[in-house]
């Protein structure tokens, strides 16, 4: 509490609110490219997982060391990445449960077990490019809600591996940049110019 991690092009900075001071932790050569863009989440060991271009980077606040997660090697060796697309970006990282994270790249949805380091791929049959997609929320049923810039939103069921695609109408209604729970049976969708209440 009172400490905020800030991700930059050059590494991480820790803001200490009590002392109004930043502590900087620059990334070593070979890591920097992975830090452009992308979000941050924390795993069960307190390590920070950083989305970015070409790789997912792990930072350990105890040892102050950066390391590559192995996502790119997994995606390359399994044939998911055959050609470079949009800097091979992984721009969304979200905690799935105590020992798993979701990773959303331009190639689609992945998950990783943070205990074993094992990656899984969850292909979406409705689209081949997940650029400008947003991991928004996991509902009480365990469904993952994913907003998009031009395709409304998707739902992923990790229990069955099934995907659903929801169409929101025409024009700006197709832009859903965030989805948050609203009461017991509703969700609030943030579109470009309005808020939309959705009842499944």
C-alpha positions as a Markdown table, in Angstrom:
| # | Residue | x | y | z |
|---|---|---|---|---|
| 1 | Unk | 0.0 | 0.0 | 0.0 |
| 2 | Unk | 1.3 | 3.5 | -0.9 |
| 3 | Unk | 3.6 | 2.0 | -3.5 |
| 4 | Unk | 2.9 | 2.1 | -7.2 |
| 5 | Unk | 4.8 | 0.3 | -10.0 |
| 6 | Unk | 5.1 | 2.3 | -13.3 |
| 7 | Unk | 6.1 | 0.6 | -16.5 |
| 8 | Unk | 8.3 | 2.6 | -18.9 |
| 9 | Unk | 10.2 | 2.0 | -22.1 |
| 10 | Unk | 13.4 | 1.6 | -20.1 |
| 11 | Unk | 12.3 | -0.5 | -17.2 |
| 12 | Unk | 10.2 | -0.1 | -14.1 |
| 13 | Unk | 9.8 | 2.7 | -11.6 |
| 14 | Unk | 8.5 | 2.3 | -8.1 |
| 15 | Unk | 6.7 | 5.3 | -6.6 |
| 16 | Unk | 6.8 | 5.6 | -2.8 |
| 17 | Unk | 3.9 | 7.8 | -1.9 |
| 18 | Unk | 5.1 | 8.2 | 1.7 |
| 19 | Unk | 8.4 | 9.8 | 0.6 |
| 20 | Unk | 7.1 | 11.2 | -2.7 |
| 21 | Unk | 10.0 | 9.5 | -4.4 |
| 22 | Unk | 10.6 | 7.3 | -7.5 |
| 23 | Unk | 13.0 | 4.4 | -7.5 |
| 24 | Unk | 14.1 | 3.3 | -11.0 |
| 25 | Unk | 15.0 | -0.2 | -12.1 |
| 26 | Unk | 16.4 | -0.1 | -15.7 |
| 27 | Unk | 16.1 | -3.2 | -17.8 |
| 28 | Unk | 19.3 | -4.8 | -19.1 |
| 29 | Unk | 20.0 | -5.1 | -22.9 |
| 30 | Unk | 17.9 | -7.7 | -24.6 |
| 31 | Unk | 14.9 | -7.0 | -22.3 |
| 32 | Unk | 14.0 | -3.5 | -23.4 |
| 33 | Unk | 12.0 | -4.4 | -26.5 |
| 34 | Unk | 9.7 | -6.5 | -24.4 |
| 35 | Unk | 8.7 | -3.5 | -22.3 |
| 36 | Unk | 7.1 | -1.3 | -24.9 |
| 37 | Unk | 3.3 | -1.1 | -24.3 |
| 38 | Unk | 1.4 | -3.8 | -22.4 |
| 39 | Unk | 0.0 | -4.1 | -18.9 |
| 40 | Unk | 1.3 | -5.4 | -15.6 |
| 41 | Unk | 0.0 | -8.0 | -13.2 |
| 42 | Unk | 1.4 | -9.8 | -10.1 |
| 43 | Unk | 1.7 | -13.5 | -9.6 |
| 44 | Unk | 1.4 | -15.6 | -6.4 |
| 45 | Unk | 5.1 | -15.0 | -5.6 |
| 46 | Unk | 4.9 | -11.3 | -5.9 |
| 47 | Unk | 6.7 | -11.2 | -9.3 |
| 48 | Unk | 5.5 | -8.7 | -11.9 |
| 49 | Unk | 4.5 | -10.0 | -15.4 |
| 50 | Unk | 4.9 | -7.3 | -18.0 |
| 51 | Unk | 3.2 | -7.5 | -21.4 |
| 52 | Unk | 5.0 | -5.9 | -24.4 |
| 53 | Unk | 6.4 | -6.3 | -27.8 |
| 54 | Unk | 7.9 | -9.7 | -28.7 |
| 55 | Unk | 7.9 | -11.3 | -25.2 |
| 56 | Unk | 6.4 | -11.3 | -21.7 |
| 57 | Unk | 8.9 | -10.1 | -19.2 |
| 58 | Unk | 9.0 | -11.1 | -15.5 |
| 59 | Unk | 10.5 | -8.8 | -12.8 |
| 60 | Unk | 11.3 | -10.0 | -9.3 |
| 61 | Unk | 11.0 | -7.1 | -6.8 |
| 62 | Unk | 13.1 | -9.1 | -4.3 |
| 63 | Unk | 16.1 | -9.8 | -6.5 |
| 64 | Unk | 15.5 | -6.8 | -8.8 |
| 65 | Unk | 16.1 | -9.1 | -11.7 |
| 66 | Unk | 14.3 | -9.2 | -15.1 |
| 67 | Unk | 13.9 | -12.4 | -17.1 |
| 68 | Unk | 12.0 | -13.6 | -20.2 |
| 69 | Unk | 9.0 | -15.7 | -19.5 |
| 70 | Unk | 9.4 | -18.1 | -22.5 |
| 71 | Unk | 6.1 | -17.1 | -24.1 |
| 72 | Unk | 7.7 | -16.2 | -27.4 |
| 73 | Unk | 9.7 | -19.5 | -27.5 |
| 74 | Unk | 6.5 | -21.5 | -26.8 |
| 75 | Unk | 4.5 | -19.7 | -29.5 |
| 76 | Unk | 7.3 | -20.0 | -32.0 |
| 77 | Unk | 8.1 | -23.7 | -31.4 |
| 78 | Unk | 4.4 | -24.7 | -31.5 |
| 79 | Unk | 3.9 | -23.0 | -34.8 |
| 80 | Unk | 1.5 | -20.3 | -33.5 |
| 81 | Unk | 3.9 | -17.6 | -34.6 |
| 82 | Unk | 4.9 | -18.2 | -38.2 |
| 83 | Unk | 5.4 | -14.6 | -39.3 |
| 84 | Unk | 6.0 | -11.5 | -37.2 |
| 85 | Unk | 2.7 | -9.5 | -36.8 |
| 86 | Unk | 2.4 | -6.1 | -35.1 |
| 87 | Unk | 5.6 | -6.5 | -33.2 |
| 88 | Unk | 4.3 | -9.8 | -31.8 |
| 89 | Unk | 2.7 | -7.8 | -29.1 |
| 90 | Unk | 1.3 | -9.1 | -25.9 |
| 91 | Unk | -0.6 | -6.1 | -24.6 |
| 92 | Unk | -2.9 | -7.6 | -22.0 |
| 93 | Unk | -2.0 | -9.6 | -18.9 |
| 94 | Unk | -4.6 | -10.6 | -16.2 |
| 95 | Unk | -4.7 | -12.8 | -13.1 |
| 96 | Unk | -6.9 | -15.8 | -13.8 |
| 97 | Unk | -6.6 | -17.5 | -10.4 |
| 98 | Unk | -3.9 | -18.0 | -7.7 |
| 99 | Unk | -1.5 | -19.8 | -10.0 |
| 100 | Unk | -2.6 | -18.8 | -13.6 |
| 101 | Unk | -2.5 | -15.7 | -15.7 |
| 102 | Unk | -4.2 | -14.9 | -19.0 |
| 103 | Unk | -2.0 | -13.3 | -21.7 |
| 104 | Unk | -3.6 | -11.7 | -24.8 |
| 105 | Unk | -1.4 | -11.3 | -27.8 |
| 106 | Unk | -2.1 | -10.3 | -31.4 |
| 107 | Unk | -2.0 | -14.1 | -32.0 |
| 108 | Unk | -4.8 | -14.7 | -29.5 |
| 109 | Unk | -5.4 | -15.8 | -26.0 |
| 110 | Unk | -2.8 | -17.7 | -23.9 |
| 111 | Unk | -2.6 | -18.7 | -20.3 |
| 112 | Unk | 0.4 | -19.6 | -18.1 |
| 113 | Unk | 0.8 | -21.5 | -14.9 |
| 114 | Unk | 3.1 | -19.4 | -12.8 |
| 115 | Unk | 4.2 | -22.3 | -10.7 |
| 116 | Unk | 5.3 | -24.6 | -13.6 |
| 117 | Unk | 5.9 | -22.0 | -16.3 |
| 118 | Unk | 3.7 | -24.0 | -18.7 |
| 119 | Unk | 1.9 | -22.1 | -21.4 |
| 120 | Unk | -1.4 | -23.0 | -23.1 |
| 121 | Unk | -3.0 | -21.5 | -26.2 |
| 122 | Unk | -6.7 | -20.9 | -26.5 |
| 123 | Unk | -7.4 | -20.2 | -30.2 |
| 124 | Unk | -10.4 | -18.1 | -31.1 |
| 125 | Unk | -12.2 | -19.5 | -34.1 |
| 126 | Unk | -13.9 | -16.1 | -34.9 |
| 127 | Unk | -10.7 | -14.0 | -35.5 |
| 128 | Unk | -7.0 | -14.4 | -36.4 |
| 129 | Unk | -5.8 | -11.0 | -35.1 |
| 130 | Unk | -6.5 | -9.8 | -31.6 |
| 131 | Unk | -4.9 | -6.4 | -31.9 |
| 132 | Unk | -6.8 | -3.8 | -29.8 |
| 133 | Unk | -8.5 | -6.4 | -27.8 |
| 134 | Unk | -8.9 | -5.9 | -24.0 |
| 135 | Unk | -9.1 | -8.4 | -21.2 |
| 136 | Unk | -11.9 | -6.8 | -19.1 |
| 137 | Unk | -13.3 | -9.1 | -16.4 |
| 138 | Unk | -13.9 | -12.6 | -15.2 |
| 139 | Unk | -17.5 | -13.2 | -14.1 |
| 140 | Unk | -18.8 | -15.3 | -11.3 |
| 141 | Unk | -19.1 | -18.3 | -13.7 |
| 142 | Unk | -15.5 | -18.0 | -14.6 |
| 143 | Unk | -16.2 | -16.6 | -18.1 |
| 144 | Unk | -13.6 | -14.2 | -19.5 |
| 145 | Unk | -15.0 | -11.1 | -21.1 |
| 146 | Unk | -12.9 | -9.5 | -23.8 |
| 147 | Unk | -13.7 | -6.1 | -25.3 |
| 148 | Unk | -12.5 | -5.0 | -28.8 |
| 149 | Unk | -12.1 | -1.9 | -30.7 |
| 150 | Unk | -14.3 | -2.9 | -33.6 |
| 151 | Unk | -15.9 | -6.3 | -32.9 |
| 152 | Unk | -18.0 | -5.6 | -29.8 |
| 153 | Unk | -16.9 | -8.3 | -27.3 |
| 154 | Unk | -16.1 | -12.0 | -26.9 |
| 155 | Unk | -16.6 | -14.5 | -24.1 |
| 156 | Unk | -14.3 | -17.4 | -23.4 |
| 157 | Unk | -15.3 | -20.4 | -21.2 |
| 158 | Unk | -12.1 | -22.0 | -19.9 |
| 159 | Unk | -14.0 | -25.1 | -18.7 |
| 160 | Unk | -15.2 | -26.0 | -22.2 |
| 161 | Unk | -12.8 | -24.1 | -24.3 |
| 162 | Unk | -15.7 | -22.5 | -26.1 |
| 163 | Unk | -15.9 | -19.0 | -27.5 |
| 164 | Unk | -18.9 | -16.7 | -28.0 |
| 165 | Unk | -18.9 | -13.5 | -30.1 |
| 166 | Unk | -21.5 | -10.8 | -29.3 |
| 167 | Unk | -22.4 | -8.2 | -31.9 |
| 168 | Unk | -23.4 | -4.8 | -30.5 |
| 169 | Unk | -24.9 | -3.2 | -33.6 |
| 170 | Unk | -23.4 | -0.7 | -36.0 |
| 171 | Unk | -20.8 | 2.0 | -35.8 |
| 172 | Unk | -19.5 | 3.1 | -32.4 |
| 173 | Unk | -21.4 | 0.4 | -30.5 |
| 174 | Unk | -18.9 | -2.1 | -31.8 |
| 175 | Unk | -16.2 | -0.4 | -29.7 |
| 176 | Unk | -16.1 | -1.9 | -26.2 |
| 177 | Unk | -13.0 | -0.9 | -24.3 |
| 178 | Unk | -14.0 | -2.1 | -20.9 |
| 179 | Unk | -16.6 | -4.3 | -19.2 |
| 180 | Unk | -17.3 | -4.2 | -15.5 |
| 181 | Unk | -19.8 | -6.1 | -13.3 |
| 182 | Unk | -22.9 | -4.0 | -12.4 |
| 183 | Unk | -25.0 | -5.7 | -9.7 |
| 184 | Unk | -26.0 | -9.4 | -9.7 |
| 185 | Unk | -27.1 | -9.9 | -13.3 |
| 186 | Unk | -25.7 | -7.0 | -15.3 |
| 187 | Unk | -22.5 | -5.7 | -16.8 |
| 188 | Unk | -21.5 | -2.2 | -17.8 |
| 189 | Unk | -19.9 | -1.8 | -21.2 |
| 190 | Unk | -17.8 | 1.2 | -22.0 |
| 191 | Unk | -18.2 | 2.1 | -25.6 |
| 192 | Unk | -16.6 | 5.1 | -27.4 |
| 193 | Unk | -19.3 | 7.6 | -26.6 |
| 194 | Unk | -21.7 | 6.0 | -24.2 |
| 195 | Unk | -22.2 | 3.5 | -21.4 |
| 196 | Unk | -24.3 | 0.4 | -22.2 |
| 197 | Unk | -25.9 | -1.9 | -19.6 |
| 198 | Unk | -25.8 | -5.5 | -20.7 |
| 199 | Unk | -27.9 | -8.3 | -19.1 |
| 200 | Unk | -26.7 | -11.8 | -20.2 |
